[in-house]
Amino acid sequence: MKTGGEYLFTVRTYECGADASATLPSILNYLQEAASLNASALKFSKTDFENGGENISWVLARLKIEMERYPEWGDTVKIATFPRGGRRIVAWRDFSLETAAGVRLGAASSEWMLIDLAARKTVPVPESVLALADMECAPVLGDAPFTPKIRFPAPATPAGEGDALRFRTLHSGIDMNGHVNNVHYAEWLLEPFAGRRPSSFEIVFRSESAAGETVSVETAAAPDGASLSRVVSGDGRERAVAKIAF
């Protein structure tokens, strides 16, 4: 059954970096919007749950994106996305990115959870949602796209000390789920790398952040030569960790 969708985005000036190409956080915003539009089309969006009397919503648990090239200002980006099944408390969704002319840009796989917005706890993914897996589309990054474990090495710089970058979470960064939106974590995690364009970016979300927190970003080298970057709260809790290759 074909349940995917295709969505077009035009790269705006405010979505570009100094080289006039879209930043990775801008592209992650496209993915988020495409996922939301497809979920709405399939009748399992946040609004659909609300209309059914359920106070639940999707949150991104992890994502891996591989980019072959970045679109430039004025380009049209076509994003194809489809649900890929899941298990119990997670649902998988894949994306492919290309220009309007059909030039491949990249691909991404993602893992989502449903949370009870009042209790702030995960709830099982309905079987009716998992049944909408698009069996006509092959997984874009393979059947096992994610790194089994991404762990930041110890010892690490304590939150708020040493050379760690520090950020203040703002009310402007809070999304419809009542916490800091996932794309802001990507912005923080990439900040130590001075505007470089990742060829691969994999992020795992550990816990949510609210407005008014101070978070720190720390970096380290991964054993395979990639870079690690993580967001840590003021009380030392890991909010998100990313593995990045350039």
TORPA-4810 file (N, C-alpha, C, O; in nm, 3 decimals):
<nodes>
NODE_1_0.084_-0.119_0.000_0.000_0.000_0.000_0.088_0.125_0.000_0.181_0.137_0.080_M
NODE_2_0.057_0.218_-0.090_0.135_0.341_-0.098_0.074_0.446_-0.006_-0.040_0.488_-0.026_K
NODE_3_0.150_0.488_0.093_0.098_0.585_0.190_0.189_0.708_0.203_0.165_0.795_0.286_T
NODE_4_0.292_0.714_0.121_0.384_0.828_0.128_0.329_0.950_0.058_0.222_0.947_-0.003_G
NODE_5_0.405_1.058_0.067_0.367_1.183_0.001_0.490_1.259_-0.044_0.600_1.233_0.004_G
NODE_6_0.470_1.352_-0.136_0.578_1.438_-0.184_0.542_1.584_-0.159_0.428_1.626_-0.181_E
NODE_7_0.641_1.660_-0.111_0.617_1.799_-0.071_0.730_1.887_-0.121_0.847_1.847_-0.118_Y
NODE_8_0.695_2.007_-0.167_0.792_2.099_-0.226_0.822_2.215_-0.131_0.732_2.268_-0.066_L
NODE_9_0.950_2.252_-0.124_0.994_2.364_-0.041_1.090_2.450_-0.123_1.177_2.398_-0.193_F
NODE_10_1.074_2.580_-0.114_1.165_2.673_-0.180_1.263_2.727_-0.078_1.222_2.773_0.028_T
NODE_11_1.391_2.722_-0.109_1.495_2.769_-0.017_1.490_2.922_-0.011_1.511_2.988_-0.112_V
NODE_12_1.464_2.976_0.107_1.455_3.121_0.128_1.590_3.177_0.173_1.678_3.103_0.217_R
NODE_13_1.605_3.308_0.161_1.731_3.370_0.201_1.761_3.345_0.348_1.876_3.321_0.385_T
NODE_14_1.658_3.351_0.434_1.679_3.336_0.578_1.704_3.191_0.619_1.725_3.163_0.737_Y
NODE_15_1.703_3.099_0.522_1.734_2.960_0.549_1.874_2.922_0.504_1.914_2.806_0.512_E
NODE_16_1.949_3.022_0.457_2.082_2.997_0.401_2.192_3.046_0.494_2.172_3.134_0.578_C
NODE_17_2.309_2.986_0.477_2.428_3.032_0.547_2.505_3.130_0.460_2.454_3.180_0.361_G
NODE_18_2.630_3.156_0.499_2.712_3.255_0.429_2.744_3.214_0.286_2.775_3.299_0.203_A
NODE_19_2.736_3.085_0.255_2.766_3.037_0.120_2.642_3.031_0.031_2.649_2.978_-0.080_D
NODE_20_2.530_3.085_0.077_2.404_3.094_0.001_2.339_2.958_-0.023_2.254_2.945_-0.111_A
NODE_21_2.378_2.856_0.054_2.309_2.728_0.047_2.234_2.704_0.177_2.269_2.760_0.281_S
NODE_22_2.131_2.622_0.171_2.048_2.596_0.289_2.130_2.534_0.400_2.214_2.447_0.375_A
NODE_23_2.107_2.575_0.522_2.174_2.515_0.637_2.108_2.381_0.669_1.996_2.355_0.627_T
NODE_24_2.179_2.297_0.742_2.120_2.169_0.781_1.996_2.190_0.868_1.897_2.121_0.846_L
NODE_25_1.997_2.281_0.968_1.873_2.302_1.044_1.754_2.341_0.956_1.642_2.300_0.984_P
NODE_26_1.777_2.420_0.851_1.667_2.455_0.761_1.612_2.330_0.693_1.491_2.315_0.679_S
NODE_27_1.701_2.242_0.651_1.658_2.118_0.587_1.582_2.030_0.687_1.485_1.965_0.650_I
NODE_28_1.627_2.028_0.812_1.556_1.951_0.914_1.416_2.007_0.937_1.323_1.932_0.967_L
NODE_29_1.400_2.138_0.922_1.266_2.197_0.930_1.179_2.147_0.815_1.060_2.120_0.835_N
NODE_30_1.236_2.135_0.695_1.159_2.080_0.583_1.112_1.937_0.616_0.997_1.903_0.592_Y
NODE_31_1.202_1.856_0.670_1.166_1.719_0.702_1.053_1.715_0.804_0.959_1.637_0.792_L
NODE_32_1.062_1.801_0.905_0.960_1.804_1.008_0.825_1.842_0.949_0.723_1.783_0.985_Q
NODE_33_0.825_1.940_0.859_0.699_1.983_0.798_0.643_1.876_0.706_0.522_1.853_0.704_E
NODE_34_0.730_1.811_0.629_0.685_1.704_0.541_0.624_1.589_0.622_0.521_1.534_0.584_A
NODE_35_0.688_1.554_0.733_0.636_1.449_0.820_0.498_1.487_0.875_0.407_1.404_0.879_A
NODE_36_0.483_1.612_0.916_0.356_1.658_0.971_0.246_1.656_0.865_0.133_1.616_0.894_S
NODE_37_0.278_1.699_0.744_0.179_1.701_0.636_0.136_1.560_0.599_0.018_1.536_0.574_L
NODE_38_0.232_1.467_0.594_0.197_1.330_0.558_0.116_1.263_0.670_0.022_1.188_0.642_N
NODE_39_0.152_1.289_0.795_0.075_1.235_0.907_-0.068_1.287_0.904_-0.163_1.214_0.932_A
NODE_40_-0.083_1.415_0.869_-0.217_1.472_0.859_-0.296_1.407_0.747_-0.414_1.377_0.763_S
NODE_41_-0.231_1.384_0.633_-0.298_1.320_0.520_-0.343_1.178_0.555_-0.445_1.131_0.504_A
NODE_42_-0.267_1.110_0.643_-0.299_0.973_0.682_-0.386_0.966_0.807_-0.417_0.857_0.856_L
NODE_43_-0.424_1.083_0.860_-0.516_1.094_0.973_-0.456_1.042_1.105_-0.527_0.985_1.187_K
NODE_44_-0.324_1.064_1.123_-0.269_1.036_1.256_-0.177_1.149_1.303_-0.073_1.124_1.363_F
NODE_45_-0.217_1.271_1.276_-0.144_1.389_1.322_-0.186_1.424_1.465_-0.280_1.365_1.518_S
NODE_46_-0.118_1.519_1.525_-0.154_1.567_1.658_-0.300_1.613_1.661_-0.373_1.583_1.755_K
NODE_47_-0.341_1.685_1.556_-0.479_1.733_1.549_-0.579_1.619_1.542_-0.684_1.624_1.605_T
NODE_48_-0.546_1.515_1.465_-0.635_1.399_1.456_-0.649_1.331_1.591_-0.759_1.289_1.628_D
NODE_49_-0.539_1.318_1.665_-0.548_1.259_1.799_-0.636_1.345_1.889_-0.718_1.292_1.964_F
NODE_50_-0.618_1.478_1.883_-0.699_1.568_1.964_-0.847_1.553_1.931_-0.932_1.548_2.020_E
NODE_51_-0.878_1.547_1.801_-1.018_1.532_1.759_-1.078_1.401_1.806_-1.200_1.390_1.821_N
NODE_52_-0.992_1.302_1.831_-1.039_1.174_1.882_-1.039_1.168_2.034_-1.064_1.062_2.092_G
NODE_53_-1.010_1.282_2.099_-1.014_1.288_2.245_-0.887_1.243_2.314_-0.887_1.220_2.435_G
NODE_54_-0.778_1.232_2.239_-0.651_1.187_2.297_-0.552_1.304_2.305_-0.528_1.373_2.206_E
NODE_55_-0.496_1.324_2.423_-0.400_1.433_2.443_-0.258_1.381_2.422_-0.176_1.380_2.513_N
NODE_56_-0.230_1.336_2.298_-0.100_1.279_2.266_-0.044_1.346_2.141_-0.118_1.406_2.063_I
NODE_57_0.088_1.335_2.124_0.151_1.396_2.008_0.281_1.324_1.976_0.339_1.256_2.061_S
NODE_58_0.327_1.340_1.852_0.453_1.282_1.808_0.572_1.364_1.854_0.567_1.487_1.852_W
NODE_59_0.678_1.296_1.896_0.806_1.361_1.924_0.915_1.282_1.853_0.909_1.160_1.842_V
NODE_60_1.015_1.354_1.805_1.126_1.289_1.735_1.221_1.228_1.837_1.266_1.297_1.929_L
NODE_61_1.250_1.100_1.822_1.340_1.030_1.913_1.482_1.024_1.859_1.578_1.040_1.935_A
NODE_62_1.497_1.001_1.728_1.629_1.001_1.666_1.613_1.019_1.515_1.508_0.991_1.457_R
NODE_63_1.720_1.067_1.454_1.719_1.091_1.311_1.860_1.081_1.257_1.956_1.124_1.322_L
NODE_64_1.872_1.023_1.139_1.999_1.022_1.067_1.975_1.075_0.927_1.885_1.027_0.857_K
NODE_65_2.053_1.173_0.887_2.043_1.229_0.754_2.179_1.226_0.687_2.280_1.258_0.749_I
NODE_66_2.181_1.186_0.562_2.303_1.187_0.481_2.280_1.279_0.362_2.184_1.262_0.287_E
NODE_67_2.368_1.376_0.346_2.355_1.476_0.240_2.466_1.459_0.137_2.584_1.449_0.172_M
NODE_68_2.427_1.457_0.010_2.524_1.452_-0.100_2.558_1.592_-0.150_2.671_1.620_-0.189_E
NODE_69_2.459_1.679_-0.147_2.481_1.820_-0.178_2.370_1.901_-0.114_2.262_1.850_-0.086_R
NODE_70_2.398_2.029_-0.092_2.301_2.116_-0.028_2.236_2.208_-0.131_2.305_2.263_-0.217_Y
NODE_71_2.104_2.224_-0.124_2.037_2.315_-0.218_2.074_2.460_-0.190_2.112_2.495_-0.079_P
NODE_72_2.064_2.543_-0.293_2.102_2.683_-0.282_1.978_2.772_-0.280_1.867_2.729_-0.309_E
NODE_73_2.002_2.898_-0.246_1.894_2.997_-0.240_1.814_2.995_-0.371_1.871_3.001_-0.480_W
NODE_74_1.683_2.985_-0.357_1.594_2.983_-0.472_1.563_2.846_-0.527_1.469_2.831_-0.605_G
NODE_75_1.641_2.745_-0.490_1.614_2.610_-0.537_1.482_2.558_-0.480_1.440_2.598_-0.371_D
NODE_76_1.419_2.470_-0.554_1.302_2.398_-0.505_1.347_2.259_-0.462_1.411_2.186_-0.538_T
NODE_77_1.314_2.223_-0.340_1.349_2.092_-0.285_1.224_2.007_-0.277_1.123_2.048_-0.220_V
NODE_78_1.230_1.889_-0.336_1.119_1.794_-0.329_1.153_1.687_-0.225_1.254_1.617_-0.237_K
NODE_79_1.068_1.676_-0.126_1.089_1.577_-0.021_0.979_1.471_-0.031_0.860_1.502_-0.020_I
NODE_80_1.021_1.348_-0.052_0.930_1.234_-0.048_0.945_1.167_0.088_1.057_1.141_0.132_A
NODE_81_0.834_1.139_0.153_0.840_1.076_0.285_0.733_0.969_0.297_0.627_0.979_0.236_T
NODE_82_0.764_0.867_0.375_0.667_0.759_0.393_0.688_0.692_0.528_0.801_0.684_0.576_F
NODE_83_0.579_0.644_0.591_0.592_0.567_0.715_0.649_0.430_0.684_0.613_0.368_0.584_P
NODE_84_0.739_0.383_0.770_0.812_0.259_0.744_0.784_0.152_0.851_0.863_0.060_0.870_R
NODE_85_0.673_0.166_0.919_0.642_0.068_1.023_0.698_0.109_1.158_0.716_0.228_1.184_G
NODE_86_0.726_0.012_1.243_0.779_0.040_1.377_0.756_-0.078_1.467_0.734_-0.191_1.423_G
NODE_87_0.762_-0.049_1.597_0.738_-0.155_1.696_0.695_-0.091_1.829_0.763_-0.002_1.878_R
NODE_88_0.591_-0.133_1.882_0.537_-0.097_2.014_0.536_0.053_2.043_0.432_0.117_2.031_R
NODE_89_0.653_0.112_2.082_0.651_0.253_2.119_0.727_0.342_2.022_0.747_0.460_2.049_I
NODE_90_0.770_0.288_1.908_0.839_0.371_1.809_0.781_0.347_1.670_0.738_0.236_1.637_V
NODE_91_0.779_0.452_1.590_0.739_0.444_1.451_0.850_0.503_1.365_0.911_0.603_1.402_A
NODE_92_0.876_0.440_1.252_0.985_0.484_1.165_0.930_0.557_1.043_0.824_0.524_0.990_W
NODE_93_1.005_0.657_1.001_0.967_0.734_0.883_1.092_0.766_0.804_1.193_0.806_0.862_R
NODE_94_1.087_0.749_0.673_1.200_0.777_0.585_1.171_0.897_0.496_1.056_0.933_0.471_D
NODE_95_1.280_0.957_0.447_1.271_1.073_0.358_1.375_1.061_0.247_1.484_1.010_0.270_F
NODE_96_1.341_1.108_0.130_1.441_1.130_0.025_1.427_1.273_-0.022_1.317_1.328_-0.028_S
NODE_97_1.541_1.334_-0.056_1.544_1.474_-0.096_1.607_1.487_-0.234_1.711_1.426_-0.261_L
NODE_98_1.544_1.565_-0.320_1.601_1.593_-0.451_1.554_1.729_-0.499_1.460_1.787_-0.443_E
NODE_99_1.619_1.781_-0.603_1.577_1.907_-0.661_1.453_1.883_-0.747_1.415_1.769_-0.774_T
NODE_100_1.391_1.993_-0.790_1.274_1.981_-0.878_1.310_1.912_-1.009_1.224_1.852_-1.073_A
NODE_101_1.438_1.922_-1.048_1.485_1.858_-1.172_1.522_1.712_-1.151_1.561_1.644_-1.245_A
NODE_102_1.508_1.662_-1.028_1.536_1.522_-1.001_1.678_1.491_-0.958_1.715_1.373_-0.952_G
NODE_103_1.759_1.593_-0.928_1.896_1.570_-0.880_1.891_1.531_-0.732_1.834_1.604_-0.650_V
NODE_104_1.950_1.419_-0.698_1.946_1.369_-0.561_2.026_1.460_-0.468_2.139_1.499_-0.499_R
NODE_105_1.968_1.492_-0.354_2.034_1.573_-0.252_2.075_1.491_-0.131_2.185_1.506_-0.079_L
NODE_106_1.987_1.404_-0.087_2.018_1.326_0.032_1.902_1.237_0.072_1.803_1.225_0.000_G
NODE_107_1.914_1.177_0.189_1.812_1.087_0.242_1.821_1.085_0.394_1.926_1.115_0.451_A
NODE_108_1.710_1.051_0.458_1.707_1.049_0.605_1.612_0.942_0.655_1.510_0.912_0.592_A
NODE_109_1.646_0.885_0.769_1.558_0.794_0.842_1.533_0.853_0.981_1.621_0.918_1.038_S
NODE_110_1.414_0.831_1.033_1.380_0.889_1.162_1.299_0.791_1.245_1.235_0.700_1.192_S
NODE_111_1.302_0.813_1.375_1.228_0.731_1.470_1.148_0.825_1.560_1.202_0.919_1.616_E
NODE_112_1.018_0.798_1.573_0.927_0.885_1.646_0.859_0.809_1.758_0.839_0.688_1.750_W
NODE_113_0.823_0.884_1.862_0.744_0.828_1.972_0.621_0.914_1.994_0.617_1.031_1.955_M
NODE_114_0.521_0.855_2.056_0.403_0.929_2.099_0.414_0.954_2.249_0.447_0.864_2.326_L
NODE_115_0.385_1.078_2.289_0.386_1.107_2.432_0.250_1.160_2.476_0.180_1.227_2.400_I
NODE_116_0.214_1.127_2.600_0.099_1.187_2.665_0.142_1.328_2.707_0.233_1.343_2.789_D
NODE_117_0.078_1.430_2.653_0.123_1.567_2.676_0.102_1.614_2.819_0.168_1.708_2.863_L
NODE_118_0.012_1.551_2.893_-0.009_1.588_3.032_0.091_1.516_3.122_0.154_1.578_3.208_A
NODE_119_0.105_1.386_3.102_0.195_1.306_3.187_0.340_1.315_3.142_0.430_1.281_3.219_A
NODE_120_0.364_1.362_3.017_0.499_1.370_2.958_0.565_1.232_2.956_0.685_1.219_2.981_R
NODE_121_0.486_1.129_2.926_0.537_0.992_2.917_0.498_0.932_2.783_0.398_0.969_2.723_K
NODE_122_0.580_0.837_2.737_0.551_0.771_2.610_0.430_0.680_2.624_0.402_0.624_2.730_T
NODE_123_0.359_0.666_2.511_0.246_0.574_2.503_0.266_0.486_2.381_0.337_0.525_2.289_V
NODE_124_0.206_0.367_2.378_0.224_0.278_2.263_0.173_0.341_2.133_0.074_0.415_2.133_P
NODE_125_0.241_0.310_2.024_0.195_0.354_1.893_0.079_0.265_1.850_0.091_0.143_1.854_V
NODE_126_-0.034_0.324_1.810_-0.150_0.241_1.770_-0.115_0.147_1.655_-0.041_0.183_1.563_P
NODE_127_-0.170_0.026_1.661_-0.147_-0.071_1.554_-0.196_-0.018_1.421_-0.141_-0.052_1.316_E
NODE_128_-0.301_0.065_1.424_-0.354_0.121_1.300_-0.253_0.213_1.231_-0.253_0.226_1.109_S
NODE_129_-0.166_0.276_1.310_-0.061_0.360_1.255_0.050_0.274_1.196_0.096_0.298_1.084_V
NODE_130_0.093_0.173_1.271_0.200_0.085_1.223_0.158_0.012_1.097_0.242_-0.022_1.014_L
NODE_131_0.027_-0.013_1.082_-0.022_-0.085_0.966_-0.013_-0.002_0.838_-0.030_-0.056_0.728_A
NODE_132_0.012_0.127_0.851_0.021_0.214_0.734_0.161_0.218_0.674_0.189_0.303_0.590_L
NODE_133_0.248_0.128_0.716_0.382_0.122_0.658_0.372_0.107_0.506_0.296_0.025_0.456_A
NODE_134_0.452_0.187_0.434_0.451_0.184_0.288_0.540_0.071_0.240_0.663_0.084_0.240_D
NODE_135_0.480_-0.038_0.199_0.556_-0.156_0.160_0.612_-0.145_0.018_0.690_-0.230_-0.024_M
NODE_136_0.572_-0.040_-0.055_0.621_-0.024_-0.192_0.756_0.047_-0.196_0.822_0.048_-0.300_E
NODE_137_0.797_0.107_-0.086_0.921_0.186_-0.083_1.027_0.113_0.000_1.000_0.067_0.111_C
NODE_138_1.147_0.103_-0.055_1.258_0.042_0.018_1.314_0.141_0.119_1.313_0.261_0.092_A
NODE_139_1.364_0.096_0.234_1.426_0.186_0.332_1.539_0.266_0.267_1.624_0.209_0.199_P
NODE_140_1.540_0.396_0.286_1.633_0.481_0.213_1.777_0.468_0.262_1.871_0.490_0.185_V
NODE_141_1.796_0.432_0.388_1.930_0.413_0.444_1.951_0.270_0.493_2.037_0.245_0.577_L
NODE_142_1.874_0.177_0.439_1.887_0.038_0.478_1.795_0.000_0.592_1.729_0.086_0.651_G
NODE_143_1.791_-0.129_0.622_1.701_-0.179_0.726_1.745_-0.140_0.867_1.662_-0.134_0.958_D
NODE_144_1.874_-0.113_0.886_1.926_-0.075_1.018_2.007_0.055_1.004_2.130_0.051_1.007_A
NODE_145_1.940_0.167_0.988_2.011_0.291_0.956_2.085_0.357_1.072_2.175_0.437_1.050_P
NODE_146_2.047_0.324_1.195_2.099_0.397_1.309_2.220_0.329_1.374_2.231_0.206_1.376_F
NODE_147_2.310_0.412_1.426_2.422_0.360_1.506_2.365_0.295_1.632_2.285_0.359_1.702_T
NODE_148_2.402_0.172_1.664_2.342_0.103_1.780_2.348_0.184_1.909_2.248_0.194_1.981_P
NODE_149_2.463_0.242_1.939_2.476_0.324_2.059_2.568_0.441_2.030_2.681_0.424_1.984_K
NODE_150_2.519_0.561_2.057_2.604_0.680_2.048_2.627_0.728_2.190_2.535_0.779_2.255_I
NODE_151_2.749_0.713_2.235_2.780_0.751_2.373_2.893_0.852_2.374_2.994_0.835_2.307_R
NODE_152_2.874_0.956_2.451_2.977_1.057_2.467_3.083_1.004_2.563_3.048_0.951_2.669_F
NODE_153_3.210_1.017_2.529_3.315_0.959_2.614_3.328_1.032_2.748_3.300_1.151_2.757_P
NODE_154_3.370_0.961_2.847_3.398_1.020_2.978_3.550_1.018_2.998_3.616_0.929_2.943_A
NODE_155_3.609_1.111_3.074_3.536_1.221_3.138_3.504_1.332_3.038_3.577_1.353_2.941_P
NODE_156_3.396_1.402_3.063_3.356_1.515_2.979_3.358_1.642_3.062_3.358_1.638_3.185_A
NODE_157_3.360_1.754_2.995_3.357_1.883_3.064_3.224_1.898_3.137_3.119_1.886_3.073_T
NODE_158_3.223_1.923_3.268_3.096_1.941_3.339_3.014_2.053_3.276_3.069_2.151_3.226_P
NODE_159_2.883_2.037_3.280_2.795_2.137_3.220_2.823_2.275_3.278_2.829_2.292_3.400_A
NODE_160_2.841_2.371_3.190_2.861_2.509_3.233_3.003_2.543_3.270_3.029_2.654_3.316_G
NODE_161_3.098_2.449_3.251_3.236_2.475_3.289_3.328_2.461_3.168_3.287_2.411_3.063_E
NODE_162_3.450_2.503_3.184_3.551_2.485_3.080_3.517_2.555_2.951_3.466_2.668_2.951_G
NODE_163_3.545_2.488_2.837_3.524_2.548_2.707_3.389_2.517_2.645_3.366_2.547_2.528_D
NODE_164_3.298_2.457_2.721_3.166_2.424_2.669_3.090_2.551_2.630_3.095_2.651_2.702_A
NODE_165_3.021_2.547_2.517_2.934_2.657_2.478_2.808_2.652_2.560_2.758_2.544_2.591_L
NODE_166_2.755_2.768_2.597_2.634_2.772_2.676_2.525_2.850_2.605_2.551_2.952_2.541_R
NODE_167_2.402_2.799_2.615_2.287_2.863_2.553_2.173_2.872_2.654_2.162_2.790_2.744_F
NODE_168_2.091_2.973_2.635_1.971_2.990_2.718_1.851_2.951_2.634_1.830_3.006_2.526_R
NODE_169_1.771_2.857_2.682_1.652_2.819_2.607_1.546_2.928_2.621_1.518_2.976_2.731_T
NODE_170_1.489_2.966_2.507_1.396_3.079_2.502_1.253_3.031_2.477_1.231_2.922_2.424_L
NODE_171_1.157_3.115_2.514_1.018_3.083_2.487_0.992_3.074_2.337_0.903_3.001_2.293_H
NODE_172_1.069_3.148_2.258_1.051_3.144_2.112_1.089_3.009_2.052_1.054_2.980_1.938_S
NODE_173_1.161_2.925_2.129_1.199_2.795_2.080_1.105_2.682_2.120_1.128_2.566_2.086_G
NODE_174_0.997_2.716_2.192_0.902_2.614_2.238_0.801_2.585_2.127_0.746_2.677_2.067_I
NODE_175_0.778_2.457_2.101_0.687_2.420_1.993_0.550_2.377_2.046_0.520_2.396_2.164_D
NODE_176_0.467_2.321_1.959_0.329_2.286_1.997_0.321_2.175_2.101_0.216_2.152_2.160_M
NODE_177_0.433_2.105_2.122_0.436_2.001_2.224_0.481_2.053_2.360_0.489_1.977_2.457_N
NODE_178_0.510_2.183_2.368_0.544_2.243_2.496_0.687_2.224_2.539_0.718_2.238_2.658_G
NODE_179_0.776_2.193_2.445_0.918_2.182_2.478_1.002_2.239_2.364_0.949_2.272_2.257_H
NODE_180_1.132_2.251_2.386_1.220_2.305_2.283_1.213_2.216_2.159_1.228_2.094_2.169_V
NODE_181_1.192_2.276_2.044_1.179_2.201_1.920_1.310_2.133_1.882_1.418_2.185_1.910_N
NODE_182_1.299_2.016_1.819_1.417_1.935_1.789_1.521_2.007_1.704_1.640_1.981_1.718_N
NODE_183_1.477_2.097_1.615_1.572_2.162_1.525_1.667_2.255_1.601_1.780_2.276_1.558_V
NODE_184_1.621_2.311_1.713_1.709_2.398_1.792_1.828_2.319_1.849_1.937_2.373_1.863_H
NODE_185_1.806_2.193_1.882_1.918_2.110_1.929_2.023_2.096_1.820_2.143_2.104_1.847_Y
NODE_186_1.978_2.076_1.697_2.073_2.065_1.585_2.153_2.195_1.570_2.273_2.190_1.545_A
NODE_187_2.087_2.308_1.586_2.158_2.437_1.578_2.267_2.444_1.685_2.380_2.484_1.656_E
NODE_188_2.232_2.406_1.807_2.331_2.410_1.916_2.445_2.312_1.890_2.562_2.346_1.907_W
NODE_189_2.410_2.191_1.850_2.510_2.086_1.833_2.609_2.117_1.721_2.723_2.072_1.725_L
NODE_190_2.565_2.193_1.621_2.651_2.228_1.508_2.732_2.355_1.532_2.827_2.382_1.458_L
NODE_191_2.697_2.431_1.632_2.762_2.560_1.654_2.914_2.549_1.672_2.986_2.635_1.622_E
NODE_192_2.966_2.447_1.740_3.112_2.440_1.756_3.189_2.416_1.625_3.311_2.427_1.623_P
NODE_193_3.117_2.384_1.517_3.186_2.345_1.393_3.188_2.456_1.289_3.212_2.429_1.171_F
NODE_194_3.164_2.578_1.331_3.190_2.699_1.251_3.127_2.695_1.111_3.193_2.727_1.012_A
NODE_195_3.000_2.656_1.104_2.929_2.664_0.978_2.962_2.557_0.876_2.918_2.567_0.761_G
NODE_196_3.038_2.455_0.913_3.071_2.347_0.818_2.944_2.267_0.786_2.853_2.257_0.867_R
NODE_197_2.942_2.209_0.665_2.825_2.136_0.618_2.845_1.986_0.643_2.934_1.925_0.583_R
NODE_198_2.766_1.925_0.729_2.781_1.782_0.753_2.741_1.699_0.631_2.644_1.732_0.562_P
NODE_199_2.814_1.593_0.605_2.771_1.494_0.506_2.683_1.390_0.573_2.601_1.326_0.506_S
NODE_200_2.699_1.373_0.703_2.615_1.282_0.780_2.592_1.342_0.918_2.685_1.391_0.982_S
NODE_201_2.467_1.337_0.963_2.431_1.392_1.093_2.329_1.297_1.156_2.220_1.278_1.102_F
NODE_202_2.365_1.240_1.270_2.276_1.149_1.341_2.256_1.201_1.483_2.353_1.223_1.555_E
NODE_203_2.131_1.219_1.522_2.100_1.277_1.652_2.006_1.185_1.728_1.912_1.127_1.672_I
NODE_204_2.032_1.173_1.859_1.948_1.095_1.949_1.903_1.190_2.060_1.984_1.259_2.120_V
NODE_205_1.773_1.192_2.087_1.718_1.278_2.191_1.699_1.198_2.318_1.635_1.092_2.317_F
NODE_206_1.756_1.248_2.428_1.750_1.177_2.557_1.639_1.229_2.648_1.570_1.150_2.713_R
NODE_207_1.621_1.360_2.653_1.521_1.419_2.742_1.484_1.557_2.687_1.558_1.614_2.608_S
NODE_208_1.370_1.609_2.730_1.321_1.735_2.676_1.367_1.854_2.759_1.401_1.841_2.877_E
NODE_209_1.367_1.971_2.694_1.405_2.096_2.760_1.288_2.193_2.757_1.209_2.195_2.663_S
NODE_210_1.277_2.272_2.862_1.174_2.376_2.871_1.239_2.513_2.857_1.362_2.525_2.857_A
NODE_211_1.158_2.615_2.846_1.209_2.752_2.838_1.274_2.791_2.970_1.229_2.750_3.077_A
NODE_212_1.380_2.872_2.961_1.445_2.924_3.080_1.559_2.842_3.131_1.619_2.876_3.234_G
NODE_213_1.593_2.733_3.063_1.706_2.651_3.105_1.836_2.705_3.046_1.836_2.776_2.945_E
NODE_214_1.946_2.672_3.110_2.078_2.693_3.052_2.134_2.557_3.015_2.143_2.467_3.098_T
NODE_215_2.173_2.544_2.888_2.230_2.417_2.842_2.370_2.442_2.789_2.403_2.553_2.748_V
NODE_216_2.451_2.338_2.791_2.588_2.346_2.742_2.606_2.247_2.628_2.542_2.142_2.623_S
NODE_217_2.696_2.283_2.535_2.729_2.196_2.424_2.875_2.156_2.436_2.964_2.242_2.445_V
NODE_218_2.900_2.025_2.435_3.035_1.972_2.446_3.066_1.889_2.323_2.975_1.833_2.261_E
NODE_219_3.191_1.880_2.286_3.231_1.803_2.168_3.343_1.706_2.204_3.417_1.725_2.300_T
NODE_220_3.354_1.601_2.123_3.459_1.501_2.140_3.476_1.429_2.007_3.393_1.442_1.917_A
NODE_221_3.583_1.352_1.996_3.607_1.273_1.876_3.549_1.133_1.894_3.562_1.073_2.000_A
NODE_222_3.485_1.082_1.788_3.436_0.944_1.788_3.548_0.850_1.744_3.640_0.894_1.674_A
NODE_223_3.544_0.724_1.784_3.652_0.629_1.748_3.672_0.612_1.598_3.783_0.582_1.554_P
NODE_224_3.566_0.631_1.519_3.577_0.611_1.374_3.616_0.737_1.298_3.612_0.740_1.175_D
NODE_225_3.655_0.843_1.371_3.698_0.966_1.307_3.591_1.071_1.292_3.621_1.185_1.256_G
NODE_226_3.467_1.037_1.319_3.359_1.136_1.318_3.369_1.222_1.443_3.453_1.198_1.530_A
NODE_227_3.283_1.322_1.453_3.278_1.409_1.570_3.153_1.381_1.650_3.048_1.346_1.594_S
NODE_228_3.163_1.396_1.781_3.049_1.384_1.870_3.019_1.521_1.929_3.110_1.600_1.958_L
NODE_229_2.892_1.548_1.947_2.849_1.674_2.007_2.726_1.643_2.092_2.639_1.567_2.050_S
NODE_230_2.719_1.703_2.210_2.602_1.676_2.293_2.555_1.801_2.364_2.632_1.894_2.389_R
NODE_231_2.426_1.801_2.398_2.364_1.908_2.476_2.338_1.855_2.616_2.278_1.749_2.633_V
NODE_232_2.384_1.930_2.716_2.371_1.888_2.855_2.301_1.999_2.933_2.331_2.117_2.916_V
NODE_233_2.206_1.960_3.018_2.136_2.059_3.100_2.223_2.103_3.216_2.329_2.046_3.242_S
NODE_234_2.177_2.206_3.285_2.254_2.259_3.397_2.272_2.160_3.510_2.368_2.169_3.586_G
NODE_235_2.179_2.064_3.522_2.191_1.963_3.628_2.265_1.839_3.581_2.268_1.738_3.651_D
NODE_236_2.326_1.846_3.462_2.408_1.738_3.413_2.337_1.633_3.330_2.400_1.535_3.289_G
NODE_237_2.208_1.649_3.304_2.134_1.551_3.224_2.163_1.572_3.077_2.166_1.685_3.028_R
NODE_238_2.185_1.464_3.006_2.210_1.472_2.863_2.077_1.489_2.791_1.987_1.406_2.804_E
NODE_239_2.065_1.597_2.716_1.942_1.624_2.641_1.944_1.561_2.503_1.844_1.505_2.459_R
NODE_240_2.058_1.569_2.435_2.072_1.512_2.301_2.218_1.491_2.272_2.304_1.562_2.323_A
NODE_241_2.247_1.391_2.187_2.383_1.365_2.145_2.379_1.340_1.994_2.285_1.281_1.942_V
NODE_242_2.483_1.385_1.924_2.488_1.370_1.780_2.624_1.318_1.736_2.727_1.348_1.797_A
NODE_243_2.621_1.239_1.629_2.742_1.194_1.562_2.745_1.261_1.426_2.649_1.252_1.349_K
NODE_244_2.856_1.330_1.396_2.860_1.417_1.279_2.984_1.386_1.196_3.094_1.373_1.250_I
NODE_245_2.966_1.374_1.066_3.078_1.358_0.974_3.071_1.469_0.870_2.963_1.514_0.831_A
NODE_246_3.189_1.514_0.826_3.196_1.625_0.730_3.264_1.580_0.601_3.279_1.659_0.508_F
</nodes>
